[in-house]
């Protein structure tokens, strides 16, 4: 996943003469991921940020699915991280809206240390390929405050590079090349030249990549076409994997659904599938998932032998996140009165937030990537149990944050999405 934040401004004869219209800021994030269970030392800042990611993820998915029908892959974590970087440069009511919606602690030191710990934790996961990287592209025409550069460098481990945004094609190619590299060539052409102008001041980018094998792989010889109920009236045959082994699973009665956890190698990340009991039950899950404490359900679940049927799927999604983020309470950052005075002495606003994401699930495991861009302008069981995922369902790739004693404390969703038709 890739997030980008761009600020823009104008200079006359080498002097910073900003117009009254806000300059552009773009946020991008790129990611690929797999999920299993992870042991991590108990750390107060990390615990707080881990909790906030779960709440933000549920609200994020709920709003995104409302305006994006069909198959979906998104990375709420990538969006949260790049927006958090922007939020630490915001002031006044703009900062209040962003911090409230993102779940950022009032204590800056605590929150920033939590994000740093989370990034370091993700980059230290064993058994799978998982990394998160941040980068900031700046313009020589718009001086960025040293204090803001320090926060993003020290707390978000963000590298900084200067670009000439007046040469839009060259600048876009540079940013896209970085995204392509960070996501193992899965996310391409996130930035278009027409999204950059000489007034662009800043581009913030977050990239997350994951690739992991299942802890126990499916046998491809057992994959066969099986019925999938697109809705109560439509059934199609789709390539469906099969495995019989012990998994953790359980019921979520408040949304009339079942869940199952599929760990990846290393057992620090897992994929969680949420399948409605009713063929047309997905909407109820989407509308009410934010009320469910999935961490508690996982804590109370048990492992038993399961006969699992899971369709293979491959999804790529490009999302305009502005409408969703506005619904979540972050509206002022898109307006001319936005306050990003912590970044630069220039009027700035976010004009657009774009996310591009990819996921592929097969017998070997999962690979996922995503890119999000935000633009800121001057004023982003007892017997073997059978679970057949044969109807539209939700999924999430999560990091299982555990205490030093190895007990599950929180889940950190890296990617979330929906499958309505495995073969669209």
C-alpha positions in Angstrom: 0.0 0.0 0.0 1.2 3.5 -0.8 0.2 6.8 0.7 1.2 10.2 -0.7 0.7 13.7 0.7 1.5 16.8 -1.5 1.7 20.4 -0.5 1.9 23.2 -3.1 2.8 26.9 -3.2 4.0 29.7 -5.4 7.2 31.7 -5.3 7.9 35.0 -7.1 11.6 35.9 -7.8 12.8 33.5 -5.2 10.6 34.9 -2.5 8.0 32.8 -0.9 4.8 34.5 -2.0 1.9 32.1 -1.3 -1.5 32.6 -2.8 -4.6 32.6 -0.8 -5.6 29.2 -2.2 -4.2 26.3 -0.3 -1.3 24.3 -1.7 -1.6 20.6 -2.5 -0.6 17.8 -0.2 -0.6 14.2 -1.4 -0.6 11.1 0.8 0.2 7.6 -0.5 0.7 4.2 1.1 1.7 0.9 -0.4 1.4 -2.6 1.2 1.3 -6.3 0.8 0.7 -8.6 3.7 -0.1 -11.9 5.3 -1.4 -12.6 8.8 -0.4 -14.8 11.8 0.1 -14.6 15.6 2.9 -12.4 16.9 4.6 -12.1 20.3 5.6 -8.6 21.2 6.8 -7.1 24.4 4.3 -5.1 26.4 4.8 -1.5 25.5 2.5 1.3 26.6 2.8 3.5 23.5 2.6 0.5 21.2 -0.4 -0.9 23.0 -2.3 2.4 22.7 -1.6 2.7 19.0 -2.5 -0.9 18.4 -5.9 -0.4 20.1 -6.5 2.7 18.0 -5.8 0.9 14.7 -8.5 -1.6 15.4 -11.2 1.0 16.0 -10.1 3.1 13.0 -10.0 0.0 10.8 -13.6 -0.9 11.5 -14.9 2.6 10.9 -12.7 2.9 7.8 -14.0 -0.3 6.3 -17.7 0.6 7.1 -17.5 3.9 5.2 -15.4 2.6 2.3 -17.7 -0.3 1.4 -20.7 2.0 1.4 -19.5 3.8 -1.7 -17.4 1.0 -3.3 -19.5 -2.0 -4.3 -18.1 -5.4 -5.4 -14.7 -6.9 -4.5 -12.5 -4.7 -2.4 -9.0 -4.6 -0.9 -7.9 -1.7 1.3 -5.2 -0.9 3.9 -6.6 1.0 6.9 -3.2 0.9 8.6 -1.5 2.5 5.6 -4.2 5.2 5.5 -3.9 5.8 9.2 -0.2 6.1 9.2 0.1 8.6 6.4 -2.8 10.7 7.8 -1.2 10.6 11.2 1.9 12.1 9.7 -0.2 14.8 8.3 -2.1 15.3 11.5 1.1 16.0 13.4 1.6 19.0 11.1 -2.0 20.2 11.7 -3.3 22.8 14.1 -6.5 24.1 15.6 -9.8 22.4 14.7 -8.2 20.6 11.7 -5.9 18.8 14.1 -8.8 18.1 16.5 -10.9 16.4 13.7 -8.0 14.4 12.4 -6.8 13.2 15.9 -10.3 12.3 16.9 -11.0 10.3 13.8 -7.7 8.6 13.7 -7.6 7.8 17.4 -4.3 9.7 18.0 -3.6 10.2 21.8 -3.6 13.7 23.1 -0.1 13.2 24.4 2.1 13.8 21.4 5.2 12.0 22.8 3.0 8.9 23.6 1.4 8.8 20.2 4.5 9.4 18.2 6.5 6.8 20.1 3.6 4.4 19.5 3.7 4.8 15.8 7.5 4.4 15.8 7.2 1.2 17.8 4.5 -0.1 15.5 6.6 0.5 12.4 9.7 -1.1 14.0 7.5 -4.0 15.1 6.2 -4.6 11.6 9.6 -4.5 10.1 10.9 -7.0 12.6 8.3 -9.7 12.0 9.8 -13.1 11.2 8.7 -15.8 8.8 7.1 -13.6 6.2 8.1 -10.6 4.0 6.7 -7.6 5.7 8.0 -4.0 5.7 6.6 -0.5 6.1 8.4 2.6 4.8 7.6 6.3 4.8 9.0 9.0 2.5 8.5 12.7 2.1 9.0 14.5 -1.2 9.5 18.3 -0.8 9.8 21.3 -3.1 12.6 23.8 -2.8 9.9 26.5 -3.5 8.1 25.7 -0.2 10.2 25.5 2.9 9.1 22.8 5.3 9.6 23.5 9.0 12.6 21.8 10.6 10.4 20.6 13.5 8.0 18.8 11.2 10.9 17.2 9.3 12.3 16.0 12.6 9.0 14.4 13.7 8.5 12.5 10.5 12.2 11.4 10.4 12.5 10.3 14.0 9.0 9.0 14.8 7.9 7.8 11.4 11.3 6.9 10.0 10.6 8.9 6.9 13.3 9.7 4.4 13.1 13.1 2.6 13.9 13.9 -1.0 13.5 17.2 -3.0 11.8 17.1 -6.3 10.9 19.7 -9.0 7.2 19.4 -9.1 7.1 21.8 -12.1 8.6 18.9 -14.1 5.5 16.8 -13.3 6.2 13.8 -15.5 9.7 13.4 -14.1 8.6 13.9 -10.5 5.7 11.4 -10.9 8.1 8.9 -12.3 10.4 9.2 -9.3 7.6 8.7 -6.8 6.1 5.8 -8.7 9.5 4.1 -9.0 9.8 4.3 -5.2 6.4 2.8 -4.7 7.1 0.1 -7.2 10.2 -0.9 -5.4 8.7 -0.8 -1.9 5.8 -3.0 -2.9 7.9 -5.6 -4.8 6.6 -4.3 -8.2 2.9 -4.8 -7.2 1.8 -1.2 -7.1 2.5 0.9 -10.2 1.5 4.3 -11.5 0.0 5.6 -8.3 0.9 9.2 -9.2 -0.1 10.8 -12.4 1.7 13.9 -13.8 -1.5 15.9 -13.7 -1.7 15.5 -9.9 1.5 17.5 -9.6 1.9 21.2 -10.3 4.5 23.9 -9.7 2.4 24.8 -6.6 2.9 21.3 -5.1 4.8 21.7 -1.8 4.9 18.3 -0.2 4.2 14.6 -0.9 4.0 12.2 2.0 4.2 8.5 1.1 3.7 5.3 3.2 4.4 1.9 1.7 3.6 -1.4 3.3 4.4 -4.8 1.6 3.6 -8.3 2.7 4.1 -11.7 1.3 3.7 -14.9 3.3 3.0 -18.6 3.0 0.3 -20.3 5.0 1.6 -22.0 8.1 0.0 -25.1 6.5 -0.4 -24.8 2.7 -3.4 -26.0 0.8 -2.9 -28.9 -1.5 -3.4 -27.6 -5.1 -4.4 -31.1 -6.2 -7.5 -30.7 -4.0 -8.6 -27.3 -5.5 -11.7 -27.7 -7.6 -14.7 -25.8 -8.8 -17.4 -25.5 -6.2 -20.6 -23.4 -6.0 -20.3 -19.8 -4.8 -23.6 -17.9 -4.0 -23.1 -14.4 -5.3 -26.6 -13.7 -3.9 -29.7 -15.7 -3.0 -30.6 -16.0 -6.7 -27.2 -16.4 -8.4 -24.7 -19.2 -8.0 -21.5 -19.7 -10.0 -18.7 -22.2 -9.9 -15.3 -20.9 -8.7 -11.9 -22.5 -8.0 -12.1 -23.4 -4.3 -9.2 -24.6 -2.1 -9.7 -27.3 0.5 -7.8 -28.2 3.7 -8.5 -30.3 6.8 -6.5 -29.2 9.9 -6.9 -27.4 13.2 -7.9 -23.8 13.1 -9.2 -21.3 15.6 -12.8 -20.4 14.8 -16.0 -19.2 16.4 -19.4 -17.5 16.1 -20.1 -13.8 16.2 -23.8 -13.9 17.1 -24.3 -10.1 17.2 -23.7 -10.0 13.4 -25.0 -13.6 12.7 -21.6 -14.7 11.3 -18.7 -17.1 11.8 -15.0 -16.4 11.7 -11.9 -18.5 11.2 -8.2 -17.6 11.6 -5.7 -18.8 9.1 -2.1 -18.2 10.4 0.9 -17.6 8.1 4.4 -19.0 8.6 6.1 -17.4 11.6 2.7 -17.2 13.3 3.0 -13.4 13.8 0.3 -12.6 11.1 -3.0 -14.2 10.2 -5.9 -13.9 7.8 -9.3 -13.7 9.5 -12.3 -14.6 7.4 -15.8 -13.4 8.5 -18.6 -15.3 6.7 -22.3 -14.5 7.2 -24.6 -17.3 8.2 -27.1 -16.1 5.7 -26.3 -15.9 2.0 -27.4 -12.3 1.9 -26.0 -11.5 5.3 -22.9 -9.5 4.3 -24.6 -6.1 4.6 -25.5 -6.7 8.2 -21.8 -7.5 8.9 -20.6 -4.4 7.1 -23.1 -2.1 8.9 -22.4 -3.5 12.4 -18.8 -4.7 12.4 -17.7 -1.5 14.2 -19.7 -2.7 17.2 -17.8 -6.1 17.4 -14.7 -6.6 19.5 -13.0 -9.1 17.3 -10.0 -9.3 19.7 -12.3 -10.6 22.4 -13.9 -13.2 20.1 -10.4 -14.4 19.2 -9.4 -14.7 22.8 -12.5 -16.8 23.5 -12.1 -19.0 20.4 -10.6 -22.5 20.4 -8.7 -24.6 17.9 -10.3 -27.8 16.5 -10.2 -29.8 13.3 -11.9 -27.9 10.4 -12.8 -28.9 6.9 -12.3 -25.6 5.2 -13.4 -24.6 1.7 -12.0 -21.2 0.6 -12.2 -19.7 -2.9 -9.0 -18.4 -4.5 -9.2 -14.7 -5.2 -7.2 -11.8 -6.7 -8.3 -8.2 -6.3 -6.9 -4.8 -7.2 -8.7 -1.7 -6.1 -8.2 2.0 -6.6 -10.1 4.1 -4.0 -10.8 7.8 -3.8 -10.9 8.1 0.0 -12.0 11.7 0.3 -15.8 11.0 0.7 -15.1 8.2 3.2 -12.8 10.3 5.3 -15.2 13.2 5.3 -17.9 10.9 6.6 -15.5 9.8 9.3 -15.2 13.4 10.5 -12.1 14.6 8.7 -13.7 17.3 6.5 -11.8 20.5 7.5 -8.5 19.2 6.1 -10.0 19.4 2.6 -11.2 23.0 3.0 -9.5 26.3 2.3 -9.6 27.0 6.0 -7.5 24.0 6.9 -4.7 24.5 9.4 -1.4 22.8 8.6 0.7 25.4 10.1 3.0 22.8 11.7 4.3 21.9 8.3 5.0 25.2 6.6 4.3 28.9 6.8 1.9 28.6 3.9 -1.8 27.9 3.5 -2.3 24.2 2.9 -5.2 21.8 2.5 -5.6 18.2 1.4 -7.4 18.0 -2.0 -7.5 14.3 -2.5 -6.7 11.0 -0.8 -6.1 8.0 -3.2 -5.4 4.4 -2.2 -4.3 1.7 -4.6 -4.2 -1.8 -3.2 -3.6 -5.4 -4.4 -4.1 -8.9 -2.9 -3.8 -12.4 -4.1 -4.8 -15.5 -2.1 -3.9 -19.0 -3.3 -2.7 -22.4 -2.1 0.7 -21.1 -1.1 -0.4 -18.1 0.9 -1.1 -14.4 0.3 0.5 -11.4 -1.2 -0.9 -7.9 -0.9 0.0 -4.3 -1.8 -1.7 -1.0 -1.6 -1.2 2.6 -2.4 -3.1 5.6 -0.9 -2.6 9.2 -2.0 -3.8 12.3 -0.3 -3.6 15.7 -2.0 -3.4 18.9 0.0 -3.9 22.2 -1.7 -3.3 25.8 -0.5 -6.3 27.3 1.0 -5.8 11.9 2.9 -16.1 -27.9 17.5 -16.1 -31.4 18.8 -16.1 -33.3 15.4 -14.4 -32.0 12.3 -16.3 -28.8 11.6 -17.0 -27.8 8.0 -16.7 -24.1 7.1 -17.5 -23.4 3.5 -16.8 -19.8 2.4 -19.3 -20.1 -0.4 -21.0 -16.6 -0.2 -19.8 -13.0 -0.1 -17.5 -12.4 2.9 -15.1 -10.0 4.7 -11.4 -10.7 5.3 -8.6 -9.0 7.2 -4.9 -9.6 7.4 -3.8 -8.7 10.9 -0.9 -8.5 13.2 -1.6 -10.3 16.5 -0.1 -8.1 19.2 0.7 -10.2 22.3 1.9 -9.6 25.8 5.3 -10.8 27.0 3.5 -13.9 28.4 2.2 -14.7 24.9 -1.4 -13.8 25.5 -3.3 -12.0 22.7 -3.8 -8.3 23.6 -4.8 -6.5 20.4 -5.1 -7.1 16.7 -3.7 -4.6 14.3 -5.5 -4.8 10.9 -3.0 -4.2 8.0 -5.5 -5.0 5.2 -9.2 -5.4 5.1 -11.6 -6.1 2.3 -14.6 -7.9 0.8 -15.1 -10.6 -1.7 -18.5 -10.6 -3.5 -17.4 -12.6 -6.5 -14.1 -14.5 -6.5 -14.2 -14.5 -10.4 -15.7 -11.1 -11.3 
